Amino acid sequence: MRKLLAQLGHPERGLNFIHLAGTNGKGSTAAAIDSILREAGFFSGLYTSPHLVEFRERFRCGGVMVEKELLGKSVEAVMRAIGKWPSRGRPTFFEATTAVALLIFREAKVDFVVWETGLGGRLDATNVVMPECCVLTSLGRDHETILGKGWANLGREKAGILKRGVPVFSAPWPKAAEKILAARAKKLRCPWQVVKPLAKSEKCLPLVGGHQRQNLALAVAVGRYLGLPESMLRRGLERTFWPGRFQRLPGRGRVVVDGAHNLEGVKVAMETWRNMFGKNPERVIFGCLRDKPAELMLGEIRKTGAELWGVELNDLRGTNPLEWGVHPDRLWSCVSEALQEEQRDPLKGGTLILGSLVLVGEVLRGVGERAG
């Protein structure tokens, strides 16, 4: 990654980064920080992954997707640089995409870059920058086969984004992970704060679900660190939008799509549904990728008594519902077929669609919704 950036003239230099890592809530937290920055008058850049509908979603300048011309110019520059490498050992897709983001933000001359890690943190492609502050969202047990099993290993990888003397704002973590974080923060002399969720008395929150109080609280902590007035923080929160997070589909009654893709996320989505509608959904449409804990998520769904539909995703990494240990009540070879049948035969108790951000993207495309 560093070699590629050197070829490109070090586009990471001279930019002001707010670097985020964690398992759940990175996108929502990043969107809220970006909204607060824009409300304060800054021209901000936002880099997130994956995209739901369109590749340009990953790169936002001033709250809107990057212009196609600038994206094309940046992609061409990165591909030209990579073309000089031998065929073996070339940068990955995500590494190349991260380099594209840096070229975009340098060219756009953004004031801040809200910078989300892709996987882990310590070895992530985004971990080549010197940030103004670091933000650590809540932990889940995703990617343990890659990052190592147990909270301590997960915490060690996420805390790998810390830099000497740079302030850290963290959601509460399990004790084993928090112990690792505390030791690293002490070693690097990083001012460190565990941020509590916003109070329940805060009623006018833009993102649905009690878990979003934690994500929005982290955004507020960053805004206060930057010295922004409380009025700007509030307006920034109120105007935060992040697609695919407990999003009701227009014209479809009680049908919600959510990007939950691990056990913790599924539990939160079910709790949010119960808080909003008073009981569990009557139907759940589920699809996920191979690196996700399908059996654990499906087990949690089965506890609700909901009718379970399994869908096969249009992605090479997708799981085959026929191979799940928990058998669905109905199977669909594609998302569009499931959506058509759901619309033909809706249930009064409502339908929750979840299991993967890839699934969310297919749903939004299927109903003609944009994600940016």
Contacts in CASP RR format, 6 or more apart in sequence:
PFRMAT RR
TARGET T0000
AUTHOR 0000-0000-0000
METHOD contacts of the structure
MODEL  1
MRKLLAQLGHPERGLNFIHLAGTNGKGSTAAAIDSILREAGFFSGLYTSP
HLVEFRERFRCGGVMVEKELLGKSVEAVMRAIGKWPSRGRPTFFEATTAV
ALLIFREAKVDFVVWETGLGGRLDATNVVMPECCVLTSLGRDHETILGKG
WANLGREKAGILKRGVPVFSAPWPKAAEKILAARAKKLRCPWQVVKPLAK
SEKCLPLVGGHQRQNLALAVAVGRYLGLPESMLRRGLERTFWPGRFQRLP
GRGRVVVDGAHNLEGVKVAMETWRNMFGKNPERVIFGCLRDKPAELMLGE
IRKTGAELWGVELNDLRGTNPLEWGVHPDRLWSCVSEALQEEQRDPLKGG
TLILGSLVLVGEVLRGVGERAG
1 91 0 8 1.000
1 95 0 8 1.000
1 98 0 8 1.000
1 99 0 8 1.000
1 125 0 8 1.000
1 128 0 8 1.000
2 128 0 8 1.000
4 78 0 8 1.000
4 81 0 8 1.000
4 82 0 8 1.000
4 91 0 8 1.000
4 95 0 8 1.000
4 96 0 8 1.000
4 99 0 8 1.000
5 11 0 8 1.000
5 12 0 8 1.000
5 99 0 8 1.000
5 102 0 8 1.000
5 128 0 8 1.000
7 81 0 8 1.000
7 84 0 8 1.000
8 77 0 8 1.000
8 78 0 8 1.000
8 81 0 8 1.000
8 99 0 8 1.000
8 102 0 8 1.000
8 103 0 8 1.000
11 99 0 8 1.000
11 102 0 8 1.000
11 103 0 8 1.000
11 105 0 8 1.000
11 106 0 8 1.000
12 102 0 8 1.000
12 128 0 8 1.000
12 129 0 8 1.000
14 106 0 8 1.000
15 102 0 8 1.000
15 105 0 8 1.000
15 106 0 8 1.000
15 110 0 8 1.000
15 113 0 8 1.000
15 129 0 8 1.000
16 111 0 8 1.000
16 112 0 8 1.000
16 113 0 8 1.000
16 132 0 8 1.000
17 112 0 8 1.000
17 113 0 8 1.000
17 115 0 8 1.000
17 129 0 8 1.000
17 130 0 8 1.000
17 131 0 8 1.000
17 132 0 8 1.000
18 33 0 8 1.000
18 112 0 8 1.000
18 113 0 8 1.000
18 114 0 8 1.000
18 115 0 8 1.000
18 131 0 8 1.000
18 132 0 8 1.000
18 133 0 8 1.000
18 134 0 8 1.000
18 135 0 8 1.000
18 222 0 8 1.000
19 115 0 8 1.000
19 117 0 8 1.000
19 126 0 8 1.000
19 127 0 8 1.000
19 129 0 8 1.000
19 131 0 8 1.000
19 133 0 8 1.000
19 134 0 8 1.000
19 135 0 8 1.000
19 161 0 8 1.000
20 26 0 8 1.000
20 27 0 8 1.000
20 29 0 8 1.000
20 30 0 8 1.000
20 33 0 8 1.000
20 114 0 8 1.000
20 115 0 8 1.000
20 116 0 8 1.000
20 117 0 8 1.000
20 134 0 8 1.000
20 135 0 8 1.000
20 136 0 8 1.000
20 137 0 8 1.000
21 117 0 8 1.000
21 120 0 8 1.000
21 121 0 8 1.000
21 124 0 8 1.000
21 134 0 8 1.000
21 135 0 8 1.000
21 136 0 8 1.000
21 137 0 8 1.000
21 158 0 8 1.000
21 159 0 8 1.000
21 160 0 8 1.000
21 161 0 8 1.000
22 117 0 8 1.000
22 120 0 8 1.000
22 136 0 8 1.000
22 137 0 8 1.000
22 138 0 8 1.000
22 139 0 8 1.000
22 158 0 8 1.000
23 137 0 8 1.000
23 138 0 8 1.000
23 139 0 8 1.000
23 140 0 8 1.000
23 141 0 8 1.000
23 142 0 8 1.000
23 154 0 8 1.000
23 158 0 8 1.000
23 262 0 8 1.000
23 264 0 8 1.000
24 137 0 8 1.000
24 138 0 8 1.000
24 139 0 8 1.000
24 140 0 8 1.000
24 211 0 8 1.000
24 262 0 8 1.000
24 264 0 8 1.000
24 265 0 8 1.000
24 268 0 8 1.000
25 137 0 8 1.000
25 138 0 8 1.000
25 211 0 8 1.000
25 215 0 8 1.000
26 48 0 8 1.000
26 116 0 8 1.000
26 117 0 8 1.000
26 137 0 8 1.000
27 48 0 8 1.000
27 116 0 8 1.000
27 215 0 8 1.000
27 242 0 8 1.000
28 207 0 8 1.000
28 212 0 8 1.000
28 215 0 8 1.000
28 216 0 8 1.000
28 240 0 8 1.000
28 242 0 8 1.000
28 245 0 8 1.000
29 135 0 8 1.000
29 137 0 8 1.000
29 215 0 8 1.000
29 216 0 8 1.000
29 218 0 8 1.000
29 219 0 8 1.000
30 46 0 8 1.000
30 48 0 8 1.000
30 114 0 8 1.000
30 116 0 8 1.000
31 46 0 8 1.000
31 48 0 8 1.000
31 240 0 8 1.000
31 241 0 8 1.000
31 242 0 8 1.000
32 207 0 8 1.000
32 215 0 8 1.000
32 216 0 8 1.000
32 218 0 8 1.000
32 219 0 8 1.000
32 236 0 8 1.000
32 237 0 8 1.000
32 240 0 8 1.000
32 242 0 8 1.000
33 114 0 8 1.000
33 135 0 8 1.000
33 218 0 8 1.000
33 219 0 8 1.000
33 222 0 8 1.000
33 223 0 8 1.000
34 44 0 8 1.000
34 45 0 8 1.000
34 46 0 8 1.000
34 60 0 8 1.000
34 62 0 8 1.000
34 63 0 8 1.000
34 114 0 8 1.000
35 219 0 8 1.000
35 236 0 8 1.000
35 237 0 8 1.000
35 239 0 8 1.000
35 240 0 8 1.000
35 241 0 8 1.000
36 219 0 8 1.000
36 220 0 8 1.000
36 222 0 8 1.000
36 223 0 8 1.000
36 228 0 8 1.000
36 232 0 8 1.000
36 233 0 8 1.000
36 236 0 8 1.000
36 237 0 8 1.000
37 44 0 8 1.000
37 111 0 8 1.000
37 112 0 8 1.000
37 114 0 8 1.000
38 44 0 8 1.000
38 62 0 8 1.000
38 63 0 8 1.000
38 236 0 8 1.000
39 232 0 8 1.000
39 233 0 8 1.000
39 235 0 8 1.000
39 236 0 8 1.000
39 239 0 8 1.000
40 226 0 8 1.000
40 228 0 8 1.000
40 232 0 8 1.000
42 111 0 8 1.000
42 112 0 8 1.000
43 61 0 8 1.000
43 62 0 8 1.000
43 108 0 8 1.000
43 109 0 8 1.000
43 110 0 8 1.000
43 111 0 8 1.000
44 61 0 8 1.000
44 62 0 8 1.000
44 63 0 8 1.000
44 110 0 8 1.000
44 111 0 8 1.000
44 112 0 8 1.000
44 113 0 8 1.000
44 114 0 8 1.000
45 59 0 8 1.000
45 60 0 8 1.000
45 61 0 8 1.000
45 62 0 8 1.000
45 63 0 8 1.000
45 105 0 8 1.000
45 108 0 8 1.000
45 110 0 8 1.000
45 112 0 8 1.000
45 113 0 8 1.000
45 114 0 8 1.000
46 59 0 8 1.000
46 60 0 8 1.000
46 61 0 8 1.000
46 62 0 8 1.000
46 63 0 8 1.000
46 113 0 8 1.000
46 114 0 8 1.000
47 58 0 8 1.000
47 59 0 8 1.000
47 60 0 8 1.000
47 98 0 8 1.000
47 101 0 8 1.000
47 105 0 8 1.000
47 113 0 8 1.000
47 114 0 8 1.000
47 115 0 8 1.000
47 116 0 8 1.000
47 126 0 8 1.000
48 57 0 8 1.000
48 58 0 8 1.000
48 60 0 8 1.000
48 116 0 8 1.000
49 58 0 8 1.000
49 94 0 8 1.000
49 97 0 8 1.000
49 116 0 8 1.000
49 118 0 8 1.000
50 58 0 8 1.000
50 357 0 8 1.000
50 358 0 8 1.000
51 57 0 8 1.000
51 58 0 8 1.000
51 371 0 8 1.000
52 243 0 8 1.000
52 244 0 8 1.000
52 357 0 8 1.000
52 360 0 8 1.000
52 361 0 8 1.000
52 364 0 8 1.000
52 371 0 8 1.000
53 361 0 8 1.000
53 364 0 8 1.000
53 365 0 8 1.000
53 369 0 8 1.000
53 370 0 8 1.000
53 371 0 8 1.000
53 372 0 8 1.000
54 65 0 8 1.000
54 370 0 8 1.000
54 371 0 8 1.000
54 372 0 8 1.000
55 71 0 8 1.000
56 65 0 8 1.000
56 66 0 8 1.000
56 68 0 8 1.000
56 71 0 8 1.000
57 65 0 8 1.000
57 371 0 8 1.000
57 372 0 8 1.000
58 97 0 8 1.000
58 101 0 8 1.000
59 65 0 8 1.000
59 66 0 8 1.000
59 71 0 8 1.000
59 100 0 8 1.000
59 101 0 8 1.000
59 104 0 8 1.000
59 105 0 8 1.000
60 66 0 8 1.000
61 104 0 8 1.000
61 105 0 8 1.000
61 108 0 8 1.000
61 110 0 8 1.000
62 110 0 8 1.000
64 372 0 8 1.000
65 372 0 8 1.000
66 104 0 8 1.000
66 108 0 8 1.000
70 104 0 8 1.000
70 107 0 8 1.000
70 108 0 8 1.000
71 100 0 8 1.000
71 104 0 8 1.000
73 107 0 8 1.000
74 100 0 8 1.000
74 103 0 8 1.000
74 104 0 8 1.000
74 107 0 8 1.000
75 100 0 8 1.000
77 103 0 8 1.000
78 96 0 8 1.000
78 99 0 8 1.000
78 100 0 8 1.000
78 103 0 8 1.000
79 96 0 8 1.000
81 99 0 8 1.000
82 90 0 8 1.000
82 91 0 8 1.000
82 96 0 8 1.000
83 90 0 8 1.000
85 91 0 8 1.000
91 99 0 8 1.000
92 125 0 8 1.000
94 118 0 8 1.000
94 119 0 8 1.000
94 125 0 8 1.000
95 125 0 8 1.000
98 125 0 8 1.000
98 126 0 8 1.000
105 113 0 8 1.000
112 132 0 8 1.000
113 129 0 8 1.000
115 126 0 8 1.000
115 129 0 8 1.000
115 131 0 8 1.000
116 126 0 8 1.000
117 124 0 8 1.000
117 126 0 8 1.000
117 127 0 8 1.000
117 158 0 8 1.000
117 161 0 8 1.000
118 124 0 8 1.000
118 125 0 8 1.000
118 126 0 8 1.000
119 143 0 8 1.000
119 146 0 8 1.000
119 147 0 8 1.000
120 143 0 8 1.000
120 147 0 8 1.000
120 157 0 8 1.000
120 158 0 8 1.000
121 127 0 8 1.000
121 157 0 8 1.000
121 158 0 8 1.000
121 160 0 8 1.000
121 161 0 8 1.000
122 156 0 8 1.000
122 157 0 8 1.000
122 158 0 8 1.000
122 159 0 8 1.000
122 160 0 8 1.000
122 161 0 8 1.000
123 157 0 8 1.000
124 161 0 8 1.000
126 161 0 8 1.000
127 160 0 8 1.000
127 161 0 8 1.000
130 163 0 8 1.000
130 166 0 8 1.000
131 161 0 8 1.000
131 163 0 8 1.000
131 166 0 8 1.000
132 166 0 8 1.000
132 226 0 8 1.000
133 166 0 8 1.000
133 167 0 8 1.000
133 168 0 8 1.000
133 169 0 8 1.000
133 222 0 8 1.000
133 225 0 8 1.000
134 161 0 8 1.000
134 162 0 8 1.000
134 163 0 8 1.000
134 166 0 8 1.000
134 167 0 8 1.000
134 168 0 8 1.000
134 169 0 8 1.000
134 190 0 8 1.000
135 168 0 8 1.000
135 169 0 8 1.000
135 170 0 8 1.000
135 218 0 8 1.000
135 222 0 8 1.000
136 158 0 8 1.000
136 159 0 8 1.000
136 161 0 8 1.000
136 168 0 8 1.000
136 169 0 8 1.000
136 170 0 8 1.000
136 171 0 8 1.000
136 173 0 8 1.000
136 181 0 8 1.000
137 171 0 8 1.000
137 214 0 8 1.000
137 215 0 8 1.000
137 218 0 8 1.000
138 171 0 8 1.000
138 172 0 8 1.000
138 173 0 8 1.000
138 211 0 8 1.000
138 214 0 8 1.000
138 264 0 8 1.000
139 151 0 8 1.000
139 154 0 8 1.000
139 155 0 8 1.000
139 158 0 8 1.000
139 171 0 8 1.000
139 173 0 8 1.000
139 174 0 8 1.000
139 177 0 8 1.000
140 154 0 8 1.000
140 262 0 8 1.000
140 263 0 8 1.000
140 264 0 8 1.000
141 150 0 8 1.000
141 151 0 8 1.000
141 154 0 8 1.000
141 262 0 8 1.000
141 263 0 8 1.000
141 264 0 8 1.000
141 293 0 8 1.000
142 261 0 8 1.000
142 262 0 8 1.000
142 291 0 8 1.000
142 292 0 8 1.000
142 293 0 8 1.000
143 291 0 8 1.000
144 150 0 8 1.000
144 153 0 8 1.000
144 154 0 8 1.000
145 291 0 8 1.000
146 291 0 8 1.000
147 153 0 8 1.000
147 154 0 8 1.000
147 157 0 8 1.000
148 154 0 8 1.000
148 157 0 8 1.000
150 176 0 8 1.000
151 173 0 8 1.000
151 174 0 8 1.000
151 175 0 8 1.000
151 176 0 8 1.000
151 177 0 8 1.000
152 176 0 8 1.000
152 177 0 8 1.000
152 179 0 8 1.000
152 180 0 8 1.000
154 177 0 8 1.000
155 173 0 8 1.000
155 177 0 8 1.000
155 180 0 8 1.000
155 181 0 8 1.000
156 180 0 8 1.000
156 184 0 8 1.000
158 177 0 8 1.000
158 181 0 8 1.000
159 180 0 8 1.000
159 181 0 8 1.000
159 184 0 8 1.000
159 185 0 8 1.000
160 184 0 8 1.000
162 168 0 8 1.000
162 184 0 8 1.000
162 185 0 8 1.000
162 188 0 8 1.000
162 190 0 8 1.000
163 188 0 8 1.000
163 190 0 8 1.000
164 188 0 8 1.000
164 189 0 8 1.000
164 190 0 8 1.000
165 188 0 8 1.000
165 189 0 8 1.000
165 190 0 8 1.000
165 191 0 8 1.000
166 188 0 8 1.000
166 190 0 8 1.000
167 190 0 8 1.000
167 191 0 8 1.000
167 192 0 8 1.000
167 193 0 8 1.000
167 225 0 8 1.000
168 181 0 8 1.000
168 185 0 8 1.000
168 190 0 8 1.000
168 191 0 8 1.000
168 192 0 8 1.000
168 193 0 8 1.000
169 193 0 8 1.000
169 195 0 8 1.000
169 218 0 8 1.000
169 221 0 8 1.000
169 222 0 8 1.000
169 225 0 8 1.000
170 178 0 8 1.000
170 181 0 8 1.000
170 192 0 8 1.000
170 193 0 8 1.000
170 194 0 8 1.000
170 195 0 8 1.000
171 194 0 8 1.000
171 195 0 8 1.000
171 214 0 8 1.000
171 215 0 8 1.000
171 218 0 8 1.000
172 178 0 8 1.000
172 194 0 8 1.000
172 196 0 8 1.000
173 181 0 8 1.000
178 194 0 8 1.000
181 192 0 8 1.000
182 192 0 8 1.000
184 190 0 8 1.000
185 192 0 8 1.000
193 221 0 8 1.000
195 214 0 8 1.000
195 217 0 8 1.000
195 218 0 8 1.000
195 221 0 8 1.000
196 217 0 8 1.000
197 210 0 8 1.000
197 213 0 8 1.000
197 214 0 8 1.000
197 217 0 8 1.000
198 205 0 8 1.000
198 213 0 8 1.000
198 214 0 8 1.000
198 216 0 8 1.000
198 217 0 8 1.000
198 220 0 8 1.000
199 213 0 8 1.000
200 213 0 8 1.000
202 213 0 8 1.000
204 238 0 8 1.000
205 212 0 8 1.000
205 213 0 8 1.000
205 216 0 8 1.000
205 237 0 8 1.000
206 237 0 8 1.000
206 238 0 8 1.000
206 239 0 8 1.000
206 240 0 8 1.000
206 241 0 8 1.000
207 215 0 8 1.000
207 216 0 8 1.000
207 240 0 8 1.000
207 242 0 8 1.000
207 245 0 8 1.000
207 246 0 8 1.000
208 245 0 8 1.000
208 246 0 8 1.000
208 272 0 8 1.000
208 276 0 8 1.000
209 246 0 8 1.000
209 268 0 8 1.000
209 271 0 8 1.000
209 272 0 8 1.000
209 275 0 8 1.000
209 276 0 8 1.000
210 268 0 8 1.000
210 271 0 8 1.000
210 272 0 8 1.000
210 275 0 8 1.000
211 265 0 8 1.000
211 268 0 8 1.000
211 272 0 8 1.000
212 245 0 8 1.000
216 237 0 8 1.000
216 240 0 8 1.000
219 237 0 8 1.000
219 240 0 8 1.000
220 233 0 8 1.000
220 237 0 8 1.000
223 233 0 8 1.000
224 233 0 8 1.000
243 360 0 8 1.000
243 364 0 8 1.000
243 369 0 8 1.000
243 371 0 8 1.000
243 372 0 8 1.000
244 257 0 8 1.000
244 258 0 8 1.000
244 259 0 8 1.000
244 357 0 8 1.000
244 360 0 8 1.000
244 361 0 8 1.000
244 364 0 8 1.000
244 371 0 8 1.000
245 258 0 8 1.000
245 259 0 8 1.000
246 256 0 8 1.000
246 258 0 8 1.000
246 269 0 8 1.000
246 272 0 8 1.000
247 256 0 8 1.000
247 257 0 8 1.000
247 258 0 8 1.000
248 254 0 8 1.000
248 255 0 8 1.000
248 256 0 8 1.000
249 255 0 8 1.000
249 256 0 8 1.000
249 257 0 8 1.000
249 363 0 8 1.000
249 367 0 8 1.000
249 369 0 8 1.000
250 367 0 8 1.000
250 369 0 8 1.000
252 342 0 8 1.000
252 343 0 8 1.000
252 346 0 8 1.000
252 367 0 8 1.000
253 346 0 8 1.000
253 350 0 8 1.000
254 277 0 8 1.000
254 348 0 8 1.000
254 349 0 8 1.000
254 350 0 8 1.000
254 351 0 8 1.000
255 342 0 8 1.000
255 346 0 8 1.000
255 350 0 8 1.000
255 351 0 8 1.000
255 353 0 8 1.000
256 273 0 8 1.000
256 281 0 8 1.000
256 350 0 8 1.000
256 351 0 8 1.000
256 352 0 8 1.000
256 353 0 8 1.000
257 353 0 8 1.000
257 354 0 8 1.000
257 359 0 8 1.000
257 360 0 8 1.000
257 363 0 8 1.000
257 364 0 8 1.000
258 269 0 8 1.000
258 272 0 8 1.000
258 352 0 8 1.000
258 353 0 8 1.000
258 354 0 8 1.000
258 355 0 8 1.000
258 360 0 8 1.000
259 269 0 8 1.000
259 354 0 8 1.000
259 355 0 8 1.000
259 356 0 8 1.000
259 357 0 8 1.000
259 359 0 8 1.000
259 360 0 8 1.000
260 266 0 8 1.000
260 268 0 8 1.000
260 269 0 8 1.000
260 297 0 8 1.000
260 354 0 8 1.000
260 355 0 8 1.000
261 288 0 8 1.000
261 289 0 8 1.000
261 292 0 8 1.000
261 297 0 8 1.000
261 354 0 8 1.000
261 355 0 8 1.000
261 356 0 8 1.000
261 357 0 8 1.000
262 292 0 8 1.000
262 293 0 8 1.000
262 297 0 8 1.000
263 293 0 8 1.000
263 296 0 8 1.000
263 297 0 8 1.000
263 300 0 8 1.000
266 297 0 8 1.000
266 300 0 8 1.000
266 301 0 8 1.000
266 354 0 8 1.000
266 355 0 8 1.000
267 300 0 8 1.000
269 352 0 8 1.000
269 354 0 8 1.000
270 280 0 8 1.000
270 281 0 8 1.000
270 300 0 8 1.000
270 301 0 8 1.000
270 304 0 8 1.000
270 352 0 8 1.000
273 280 0 8 1.000
273 281 0 8 1.000
273 352 0 8 1.000
274 280 0 8 1.000
277 349 0 8 1.000
277 350 0 8 1.000
279 349 0 8 1.000
280 304 0 8 1.000
280 305 0 8 1.000
280 306 0 8 1.000
281 304 0 8 1.000
281 306 0 8 1.000
281 349 0 8 1.000
281 350 0 8 1.000
281 351 0 8 1.000
281 352 0 8 1.000
282 306 0 8 1.000
282 307 0 8 1.000
282 347 0 8 1.000
282 348 0 8 1.000
282 349 0 8 1.000
282 350 0 8 1.000
282 351 0 8 1.000
283 306 0 8 1.000
283 307 0 8 1.000
283 308 0 8 1.000
283 309 0 8 1.000
283 342 0 8 1.000
283 347 0 8 1.000
283 349 0 8 1.000
283 350 0 8 1.000
283 351 0 8 1.000
283 352 0 8 1.000
284 301 0 8 1.000
284 304 0 8 1.000
284 306 0 8 1.000
284 307 0 8 1.000
284 308 0 8 1.000
284 309 0 8 1.000
284 351 0 8 1.000
284 352 0 8 1.000
284 353 0 8 1.000
284 354 0 8 1.000
285 309 0 8 1.000
285 310 0 8 1.000
285 311 0 8 1.000
285 338 0 8 1.000
285 342 0 8 1.000
285 351 0 8 1.000
285 352 0 8 1.000
285 353 0 8 1.000
285 354 0 8 1.000
286 297 0 8 1.000
286 298 0 8 1.000
286 301 0 8 1.000
286 308 0 8 1.000
286 309 0 8 1.000
286 310 0 8 1.000
286 311 0 8 1.000
286 328 0 8 1.000
286 353 0 8 1.000
286 354 0 8 1.000
286 355 0 8 1.000
286 359 0 8 1.000
287 310 0 8 1.000
287 311 0 8 1.000
287 312 0 8 1.000
287 313 0 8 1.000
287 318 0 8 1.000
287 319 0 8 1.000
287 321 0 8 1.000
287 355 0 8 1.000
287 356 0 8 1.000
287 359 0 8 1.000
288 294 0 8 1.000
288 297 0 8 1.000
288 313 0 8 1.000
288 318 0 8 1.000
288 319 0 8 1.000
288 355 0 8 1.000
288 356 0 8 1.000
288 359 0 8 1.000
289 313 0 8 1.000
289 315 0 8 1.000
289 317 0 8 1.000
289 318 0 8 1.000
289 319 0 8 1.000
289 356 0 8 1.000
289 358 0 8 1.000
290 317 0 8 1.000
290 318 0 8 1.000
290 319 0 8 1.000
291 317 0 8 1.000
292 319 0 8 1.000
292 355 0 8 1.000
292 356 0 8 1.000
294 319 0 8 1.000
294 324 0 8 1.000
295 324 0 8 1.000
295 325 0 8 1.000
295 326 0 8 1.000
297 355 0 8 1.000
298 308 0 8 1.000
298 324 0 8 1.000
298 325 0 8 1.000
298 326 0 8 1.000
299 326 0 8 1.000
301 308 0 8 1.000
301 326 0 8 1.000
302 308 0 8 1.000
302 326 0 8 1.000
306 352 0 8 1.000
307 329 0 8 1.000
307 330 0 8 1.000
307 347 0 8 1.000
308 326 0 8 1.000
308 328 0 8 1.000
308 329 0 8 1.000
308 330 0 8 1.000
309 328 0 8 1.000
309 329 0 8 1.000
309 330 0 8 1.000
309 331 0 8 1.000
309 332 0 8 1.000
309 338 0 8 1.000
309 342 0 8 1.000
310 321 0 8 1.000
310 324 0 8 1.000
310 328 0 8 1.000
310 330 0 8 1.000
310 331 0 8 1.000
310 332 0 8 1.000
310 338 0 8 1.000
311 321 0 8 1.000
311 331 0 8 1.000
311 332 0 8 1.000
311 333 0 8 1.000
311 334 0 8 1.000
311 335 0 8 1.000
311 338 0 8 1.000
311 359 0 8 1.000
312 318 0 8 1.000
312 319 0 8 1.000
312 320 0 8 1.000
312 321 0 8 1.000
312 331 0 8 1.000
312 332 0 8 1.000
312 333 0 8 1.000
312 334 0 8 1.000
313 319 0 8 1.000
313 335 0 8 1.000
313 356 0 8 1.000
313 358 0 8 1.000
313 359 0 8 1.000
313 362 0 8 1.000
314 334 0 8 1.000
314 335 0 8 1.000
314 358 0 8 1.000
314 362 0 8 1.000
315 358 0 8 1.000
317 358 0 8 1.000
318 356 0 8 1.000
318 358 0 8 1.000
321 328 0 8 1.000
321 331 0 8 1.000
322 331 0 8 1.000
332 338 0 8 1.000
332 341 0 8 1.000
335 359 0 8 1.000
335 362 0 8 1.000
335 363 0 8 1.000
335 366 0 8 1.000
336 362 0 8 1.000
336 366 0 8 1.000
339 363 0 8 1.000
339 366 0 8 1.000
339 367 0 8 1.000
342 351 0 8 1.000
353 359 0 8 1.000
353 360 0 8 1.000
353 363 0 8 1.000
361 371 0 8 1.000
364 370 0 8 1.000
364 371 0 8 1.000
END
